[in-house]
Amino acid sequence: FQELANYVGALMQGVDDKSRFVSIIWKLLMFYVLASAANFIYSILFTQVVGKSTNRMRIGL
């Protein structure tokens, strides 16, 4: 985030172009999208595992 702040500071002073700033924003966006997808997949798989194990315990009683 410090690097991003440096780019914003340089951009506000007019000494830097936006390409490096946009590149970092895209990387952060891609990280957010991939982390959200991984979290969604994890929750779906965890729900399936918990459902099956609960069903097995109920049948075994």
FIVEXVO-503333 format. One record per residue: residue in one letter; x, y, z of N, C-alpha, C in turn; residue number from 0. Coordinates in pm, 1 decimal, padded with zeros to 6 digits. Layout:
<pavexs>
A;X;Y;Z;X;Y;Z;X;Y;Z;NUM
...
</pavexs>
This chain:
<pavexs>
F;00082.0;-00118.9;00000.0;00000.0;00000.0;00000.0;00086.6;00125.6;00000.0;0
Q;00206.2;00114.9;00055.5;00296.7;00229.4;00054.6;00334.6;00265.9;-00088.2;1
E;00357.6;00164.9;-00169.8;00391.2;00190.0;-00310.3;00274.5;00257.5;-00382.2;2
L;00154.1;00214.5;-00352.4;00036.0;00276.8;-00411.8;00024.3;00422.4;-00368.4;3
A;00052.2;00450.1;-00241.4;00047.6;00588.4;-00192.5;00153.7;00673.9;-00260.5;4
N;00271.1;00617.2;-00284.9;00375.4;00691.8;-00355.7;00331.6;00725.6;-00497.4;5
Y;00267.1;00632.4;-00565.6;00220.1;00657.9;-00702.0;00112.2;00764.4;-00704.3;6
V;00022.6;00760.4;-00605.7;-00083.9;00861.0;-00600.1;-00023.6;00998.7;-00574.4;7
G;00074.2;01005.3;-00484.6;00140.3;01133.1;-00457.3;00209.1;01188.6;-00580.3;8
A;00279.3;01103.7;-00653.5;00346.3;01148.0;-00775.6;00245.2;01186.3;-00882.9;9
L;00134.5;01115.5;-00888.2;00030.6;01146.4;-00986.6;-00033.6;01281.4;-00957.2;10
M;-00056.4;01311.3;-00830.1;-00116.7;01439.3;-00792.8;-00023.4;01556.7;-00823.0;11
Q;00107.6;01532.5;-00818.1;00203.5;01638.5;-00849.0;00226.3;01651.9;-00998.4;12
G;00175.9;01557.8;-01075.2;00185.9;01565.1;-01220.5;00318.0;01517.7;-01276.7;13
V;00395.1;01441.5;-01199.4;00525.3;01396.1;-01247.1;00523.8;01250.1;-01290.3;14
D;00411.9;01185.6;-01280.3;00404.7;01043.8;-01314.0;00281.8;01018.2;-01399.8;15
D;00289.6;00915.6;-01483.0;00172.4;00880.2;-01562.3;00084.9;00782.2;-01484.2;16
K;-00031.8;00755.9;-01538.1;-00128.9;00672.2;-01466.5;-00109.9;00523.5;-01490.5;17
S;-00022.1;00483.8;-01579.5;-00012.6;00342.1;-01615.4;00031.5;00255.5;-01497.2;18
R;00126.5;00301.6;-01418.0;00170.7;00222.3;-01303.1;00061.8;00215.8;-01197.0;19
F;-00008.5;00326.3;-01177.4;-00118.4;00330.3;-01080.8;-00230.3;00235.6;-01122.5;20
V;-00267.5;00239.4;-01249.4;-00374.3;00152.4;-01300.0;-00332.5;00006.1;-01291.0;21
S;-00205.1;-00021.0;-01313.8;-00155.1;-00158.2;-01304.0;-00172.9;-00212.8;-01162.0;22
I;-00141.9;-00133.2;-01063.1;-00157.2;-00178.2;-00924.3;-00303.9;-00194.7;-00888.5;23
I;-00388.1;-00103.5;-00935.3;-00531.6;-00115.6;-00908.1;-00586.5;-00244.5;-00968.8;24
W;-00544.1;-00278.8;-01091.4;-00589.6;-00403.1;-01154.4;-00543.5;-00524.8;-01075.7;25
K;-00419.3;-00520.3;-01025.0;-00369.4;-00632.7;-00945.2;-00450.5;-00649.2;-00817.2;26
L;-00482.7;-00537.0;-00752.1;-00564.8;-00544.4;-00631.4;-00704.5;-00596.6;-00662.6;27
L;-00760.7;-00554.3;-00773.8;-00893.0;-00601.4;-00813.9;-00891.1;-00750.9;-00844.2;28
M;-00788.6;-00796.8;-00914.2;-00777.9;-00939.9;-00945.2;-00761.8;-01022.1;-00817.1;29
F;-00683.1;-00971.2;-00722.3;-00668.0;-01040.5;-00594.8;-00801.6;-01050.5;-00522.7;30
Y;-00878.5;-00942.3;-00523.5;-01009.0;-00941.3;-00456.9;-01104.4;-01041.0;-00522.5;31
V;-01106.6;-01042.9;-00655.5;-01196.6;-01133.7;-00727.4;-01157.9;-01279.0;-00701.1;32
L;-01028.7;-01309.8;-00708.8;-00984.4;-01447.5;-00686.3;-01007.0;-01490.6;-00541.1;33
A;-00983.4;-01401.3;-00446.2;-01007.3;-01434.7;-00305.7;-01156.3;-01456.7;-00280.3;34
S;-01240.7;-01376.5;-00342.6;-01385.3;-01394.6;-00326.7;-01431.1;-01526.7;-00387.0;35
A;-01377.9;-01561.6;-00503.8;-01413.5;-01688.8;-00566.7;-01366.9;-01806.3;-00481.0;36
A;-01246.4;-01796.7;-00426.2;-01195.7;-01903.9;-00340.4;-01280.9;-01917.9;-00214.7;37
N;-01322.6;-01806.8;-00158.2;-01407.7;-01810.9;-00039.1;-01543.5;-01872.4;-00071.3;38
F;-01598.5;-01841.1;-00186.5;-01726.5;-01897.8;-00227.8;-01715.5;-02049.0;-00247.5;39
I;-01611.1;-02093.8;-00314.6;-01590.4;-02237.2;-00337.1;-01571.0;-02308.7;-00203.3;40
Y;-01494.0;-02247.9;-00113.8;-01472.7;-02307.1;00018.4;-01604.7;-02322.5;00093.5;41
S;-01687.7;-02220.4;00090.0;-01813.8;-02228.2;00164.4;-01905.7;-02335.3;00107.2;42
I;-01906.8;-02350.6;-00025.2;-01989.9;-02455.4;-00087.3;-01939.8;-02594.2;-00046.0;43
L;-01809.2;-02614.8;-00053.3;-01753.3;-02745.0;-00016.4;-01773.3;-02773.9;00132.0;44
F;-01752.6;-02673.6;00216.4;-01768.9;-02693.1;00359.9;-01913.2;-02726.5;00394.4;45
T;-02007.2;-02663.4;00327.2;-02148.6;-02692.3;00350.5;-02180.6;-02836.6;00314.4;46
Q;-02125.4;-02884.8;00204.4;-02148.8;-03023.6;00164.0;-02090.8;-03121.5;00266.2;47
V;-01969.8;-03095.0;00312.6;-01905.3;-03185.3;00408.5;-01982.2;-03187.6;00540.2;48
V;-02021.9;-03071.7;00589.4;-02095.4;-03065.5;00716.0;-02230.5;-03135.2;00702.3;49
G;-02298.0;-03115.7;00590.5;-02427.5;-03180.9;00569.5;-02416.5;-03331.6;00567.9;50
K;-02316.6;-03384.2;00499.3;-02301.3;-03529.7;00492.2;-02260.6;-03589.0;00626.3;51
S;-02170.3;-03521.1;00697.3;-02127.3;-03576.0;00826.3;-02240.3;-03570.1;00928.9;52
T;-02320.7;-03464.9;00925.3;-02434.9;-03456.7;01016.6;-02536.0;-03566.0;00984.8;53
N;-02558.3;-03592.2;00858.3;-02651.4;-03696.9;00818.7;-02601.3;-03833.4;00864.4;54
R;-02471.5;-03859.0;00851.8;-02415.9;-03986.8;00896.4;-02429.6;-04003.6;01047.0;55
M;-02406.4;-03896.7;01121.5;-02420.1;-03905.8;01267.7;-02565.3;-03932.5;01306.7;56
R;-02658.6;-03869.1;01237.1;-02800.6;-03887.7;01268.2;-02843.1;-04031.1;01238.9;57
I;-02795.4;-04087.2;01127.7;-02830.9;-04225.0;01092.1;-02769.9;-04323.1;01191.9;58
G;-02650.8;-04292.6;01241.7;-02582.3;-04382.8;01334.7;-02640.8;-04384.6;01474.4;59
L;-02728.5;-04292.5;01507.1;-02783.2;-04289.7;01644.1;-02884.3;-04396.7;01669.0;60
</pavexs>
